[in-house]
């Protein structure tokens, strides 16, 4: 049955062993976490569901009362209740004590910790999949940016050159067309349209690419040494702004890992039941967008302790960030007390330490984020001026995301050309092979076939390939704003005559 049928008969669908296991797993994870925290002396305090209306940008859900024109609102966030708890837990002799951690209790970090800058430098993304290598390498000190043509950025002097060595991708054959398809894929995934130079290594570490003619023998030797180049490797080189280069190579890293997996490599690293957890910390407090500076996490996040003095000094000048480029650049260097929990490239949850100084909070809202006074006055997150309160730490785990990582509940969609017969009808053997491949790759026997046409995927896809398979997570069909951002969509490019040579590609909707 397809997903629509399953949802119409949800009461029957929930009887399936896979969903029963998901429900049991979620219950066990929640209970284990509760028991663990209780043993450490944590308190579990329930807060009311209904609250007064506190409009802050998001639309509220109103609950009518028996009195005409009077409503409650479902709480958008528990921040106010948490602040109240901090107030009543302040001891009379002046000591501030958080309810979430007892005195003299130290919690060791169960997972590795990686800074945001390290994650971007090495993996090109702030939620890296660390099960496999293919790390980004900086070549800016070896290869000048003009080797790649004119710059697409407004500040060419700040451009960087980076590369990935896709180890042994060309082993067993990698044609010129395969290289062209790889470069075309990178062009579609790039932010600025630049793409990558794909370099095939063969015949005793010789570069099979036009870019080799622009480099000296010494430069080639340096690159080969830094990237640990061997025959049958494929190098992906690009240049541009730091953000664009990291984003592109981070996406290509995921794509090429799936290509390697389809070719029988990285089988142990990409085992669907292998989980690599880590904390990502030291996010920038602010980021630049088209409208100026904005909060990376949320406007109430506190700066890191060693950046607090810098933030206070910048705001004490009375200048507005949007009027002073130098001030903007300094603010972009400030790190926030914000952390994310990541597993296999998925963000499972996050948290932050809140900014507890009302004066500093108002300055951030007005001088940095350029909020009008009326919005600042309407902000319900600010503490009263004359009350000292504990520093608040918030961590939220997305249970739906945890379920998606663990459950491995997938759907395969087969697509056809507008003028062609369905893939399922024309190539039933290929369908069986694809299903077998998907079951092995995803670690589940619960793989379903759906032959409905998807025009969008075809219109955005690689040309000259007659039939393809799109594999997507079926659990994420909802209107959650970041569902598409969080979703890894795998597209299998399949030739009917050579359906066993499966390759993959991410598609952004």
N, C-alpha and C positions, 0 to 999 in steps of 0.2 A: 504494500500500500504506500502511496506517496504521502508526503507530509500533510497536505491539506486534509486528506481522508483521516489520517491519524489524529489530527487536531479536532476534527468534528466528532470523533469517537474517542475522546481523551480518556474516558473512564475505562475503556478497553485497552487502549494503548499503554496505560500505566501498569497493566498487568504483565507487560513484557519483562523478562528477567533483567535485561540491561537497565531499564528505568528503575526497577525495584532495587538493583544494586546501587544505582546513583543515589536514590533516596536514603538507603542505609548508610552509604559512605558519607553523605552530607551530615546525617545525624551523628555518626560516630566522630567525625572531625569536630563538630560543634561541641559534643559532650566531652571529648578529650581536652579541648582547649579550656572549657569551663573548669573541669576538675584540676587541671594543671595550675591555672591561675588561683583557684581557691586554696590549693595547698600552699601557695606562696603568700597567702594572706590578702589577696585582692578581694574587693567587695563588688558584688553585682547589684546595682541599684536601678530599678526600672523607673523610667520617666514617662509622664503623661503623653498620650498620643495627640490630644487636642490642645491647641494653644491659640493665642490671639494672632490676628493677621499681621505678618511682618514682611511686607513685600520688599524683595531684594533683587528683582530682575526676573527670576523664574516665576512662572504662573503657579498659583496656589490652588489646592483642593479645599473647597469650602464645605463645611458641614452645617446645615441649618439647625436652628434650635426651635423650641416651641414658641418663642417670642418673635413677632413679626420683624423682618429686616435685621435680625441679629444672627450672627454666624460664628462658629469656631473655624479654625483652619488646621489642617493637618500640618505638623511641623515639617519644615523644609530641612532642618538640621537640628541636632540636639545641642547646639552650642550654648544657648542661653541656660539650659538646664545644667550643663556641665559647669558653667560659671557660677551658678547658684550653689552647686555642691562645693566648689572651691571656697566660696564665701563661708558657708557654715562649718567647714572643716578647718578654719583658721583658729589656732589655739589662742587663748586669752593672753598668754605671755609673749605673743608676737611671732611664734614660729609658724611658718607656712608648711603644711603637709598635704601632699597629693594623695587622693584615695587609691590611686592605681598602684602604688608601690609602698610597702612598709619600710620603716627605717632599718638600716643595716642589712637590707636585702639587695644583692647585686645579681642581675640577670646576665649570664654570659650570652654572647651572640651565637645562635645556633647555626647561622648561615654566614658565608663569606660576605665581606663588605667591599664595595667598589664605588669609587667616586664617579659622579656624572661625567667629568672631563675624561677620566680613563675609559669609561664605557664608550663615549663618542670617539675618542682617539683610536681605540682598538677594534670596536665593532660597528661604529657608525650609527648607533641607536642607543636610546636611554633605557631600553629593556632588552638587553642582549641575550641570545641563546648561546650559552657558554659550553654546550656539550661538544662542540667541534671548534677547530681552529679557524683558518682562512681569515686571519686578522689583517686589518689595514696597516700599511707601512708608509711612513712619511719619506718622500724622495725629494723634498723641496731643496735640500742642500746639494743634490746631485744633478737633477734635471731642471733647467730653466723653464719657466712657464711659457715662453714664446715658442718652444718646440711644438706646442699644441695649437698654435695659431693665435689670433687676436683674442683678448680677454672679453668675457661676457659680463664682467662685473664693473661696478663704478669705481672700484679701488684695485686696479691690477697689482699694485705693489703688495697687497695683502693676500694675493692668491697663493694656494698651496698645490703641491703635486703629491698625489697618493696612489697607492696600488694595492692590489690583492693578487697573490699567487694561488691559483686554483690548482692544487697539486694533482698531477696525473689525470687531468680532465681529458687530455688528448690520447690517453692510452687506449689502444684498441681502435683508433681512428677518430679523427675529428676534421671533417671536410671544410673547404673554404666556405661552403654555404652555411655550415654550422657556426663558423666564426662570424659570418655576416648576420646570422640570426641573433647571435649573442650581442653584437653591437647594436642591432636594431632594438632589441629588448632594453638595453641600457639607455638608449635614446628616449624611449617611451617612459622609462622610470625616472629619468633625470628631472631635476627641478628647473634647470635653465636650458634644457634641450641639447647640451653639449655631448653627452654620452661618454663612451670610453674607447680607448684603443685596445683591441684584443690582440695579444702577441702570442703566437704559438712557438714553443721551444722544441727544436729537434736537431738532429745531426751534430751531436757534441755541443750542446748549449748554444745553438745559433738562433737568433731572433728572426722569425719569419713574419716581418712586418715592415712597412715603410718608415715607421718611426725610428727604426734602428739606424737608418741612414743619417738621421739628424743628431746622432749621439756619437761621441768619440769612443774608442776602444776602452779607455780608462773609465768612462762613465758607465759603459755596459758592464764592465767587471764589477764596479761598485754596486750597481743595481742587482746583479746576479748574486753577489755575496749577501746583500741585505735581505733579499727575498728568498735566499736558499734555493736558487733556480736549478732544475734538473730537466733532462729531456722528457717530453710529453706533458710538461706543465703548460698552463695557459695563464698569461699575465693580463690583468685588467688595469690600465693606467688612465688617469684622468687628472684634470686640474680645474681650478675655479675657486670660489669662496670656500672657506672652511666648512660652513654649514652645508652648502650644496654638495660638496665633494663627499663629506661624511654620509650624508643622506643617501646619495646614489650608491656608493660602495657598500653601505649597510644593506641596501635592498638587493644588490647584486650578490652579496655574500649569501643571503638566504636562497636566492634563485640557484646559484651554482652548487650549493650544498645539496639541493634536491636533484640536480643533474647528476652529481656524483653518486647519490644514493640510488638513482635509477640505473646507474651503470655498475652497481654492485659494490661501491665503495661507501665508506662512512657507515657501514651497517651497524657496528657496535656503538658508535657515537650517537647515531640518530635512532637508537632503539626507542620505540614509543613508550616504553615503561622505565626509561631512565630519566630522572628528574634532577636538574641542577638549579638549586635555589640560591639567590643572593640578594643582598640589600644594596640598592643604589642610593647614595647620599650626596650631600653637597651640591644640590641643584642650584643654578643661579636664581637669585631672588626675583629678578626682573628679566624680561626678554623684549626684544624690539619687534613690533609689528607695523603695519601700515599706518596706524593711528598714533604711533609713539610707543612709550614704554607701557607694558602691562605686567601683571603678576604672573609668574610662571605657575605657581600652585594656586593660591588664592590670596586676596589682598591682606589677610590677617596673619600671614606666616611671619614668624620672627626671623631676623638675620642670625647667622652663626655668631657665636660669642666673640670671636676675634674680628668680626666685621661690624659689630655693633657701634664701636666708636667712630668708624668711618662713616656709617650711615648717619649718625647723629651730627657729625661735623658737616656733612654735605647739606643736610636739611637746615642746620643752624644758620647757613648763609642767607636763608630766606629766598633763594632763587627757585625758579620753577624749571623742572628738568626739560620740558619741551621747548624752552627758550635758550637752553645752554647745552650745546653738543658735548662740551668737555664734561659737564656734570652727568650727562647720559652715559658716556663711556665709563666713568667711575662707578656709577650705579650698576652697570652691567657686570662689574667684577665682584659684586657682593654676593656671597653664598647664603642660602636659606637653610633653616633647620627643617628640612623636608626630606622624607625618605620614601622609597617605593620598594615593595617586595616583588621580585621577578622570578619566574620559573620558565625555563625553556623558551624564552622570548615572549612570554605573556606577563602582563602586569597583574599580579594577584591582588594587590592592595597597596595602600599608602598611608601616610600620616605626616604630621607636622607638629612643631612646637609653636604655639600661638604668641603673637605680639601682645604683651600684657600692659604696655604703657599707652594710655589713651592719648597723651600729647604726641608721642611718636607716631602712633597709628593715624591720627588726624593729619599729621604732616605728610605721611606716605600717601594717603588718599588724595590730598589736595595738591602737594608740590610734585609728586611723582606720577600718580595715576590721573591727575587732572579731573577729578570728580567735582561737580558743582557743589556749593555749600548745602543746598537742599538735600542732596543725596547723602552727604556726609552726616548731616543732622539726623537723617532717617535711618542711618545704619544702626542696627540693633545689636551688633557684635561688640560695641565699645563698652568697656567697664566704667563704672562711675569714677569720678575724679578722685574722690577722697577715700577710696577703699583699696587697700592692698590685697592682692590676690595671688594665688599660686600660679606658677607657669603651667600651662595646660598642654598636654600631649595627646594627640589624637591619632589613632591608627584604625583604618577601616580595611577589612578584608572583603573582597568581592566574591561571595560564595558562588555566584553564577559562573564566574570565570574559573574558579577552582574546579567546579563540576565539568566545565568544558575541557580543561586540561586533562582531567583524570578519566572522564567517561569515554572519550574516543567515539562519540556518536556522530557519524558522518553520513552524508548523502552524496551519491555520484550523479551528476547530470550529464547526459549525452546530448550533443548538439549537432545540427545538420546545416548544410547550406540551404538558402531559401529555395533553390531550384532542384535540390537533390533529394534522394530517398533518405529515410532515417538511418542513422548509423547502426542502430540496433538491428534493423531489418537486413541491411546490406552486409554487415560484418559480425554475425553472431559469435564467431570464434574470437574475434577481437574483444567483444564484450566480456566473454568469460575470462580472457587473459587480463583485461583491465580490472575486473572484479577481484581476481586472484592477487594481482599486484597491489590493489588498494587494501585488501585484507592483510597482506604481509606488511605493507608500509604503515598502516594505521593501527595494527595490533588488535583488530576486532573482526569477528565474523559477521557483524551486523552491518553489512554494506548493501545498500539498495540502489536499483537502477531506475532512472527516470529519463525518458527520451524526449522530453519537451524542448522546444526550440528556445534559445536565449539569444536574441538579436544583438543585445549589447555586447556580450562577450565576443561574438564573431566580429562585430564592427571594430572592436578595439584590439583584435588579436593579430597574430603573425600571419602574413599572407602565404599563399602557395602551399598550404597544408590542408588537405581536403577535410579531415575530420579531427575533432578534438574532444577531450573530456574535461569537464570542470568539476573539481572536487571541493565541496564547501562544507562548513560546519552547519548542521541542520538546527542546532540548539540556539543559534543566534538570529533567527528570523523574528526580529522585533523592532521597535522604533527607538531603541536606545541610541542616543546621539553618537556615542563612541563605539557602537558595536562593529561598524565597518572598519574603524581604525584599529580595533583590537583583533579583528579577524584575519587569520592567515588563509588566503584563498589560493589553492594550488590548481594549476591548469596543466593537464597532461596533453602534450601535443602528440598526436598519434597518426602515423601513416597507416592506411588500411593494409598495405602490402607488408609493412614492417612494424606492426603494432607492438612488438616486444621491446623496441627501442624507445621507451617512454622518457620524456623530458618534462620539466615543470617550469611554471612561471607564475609569479604573483600578479593578480589583477586588481586594480583599485576601482571601486564603483563610484 
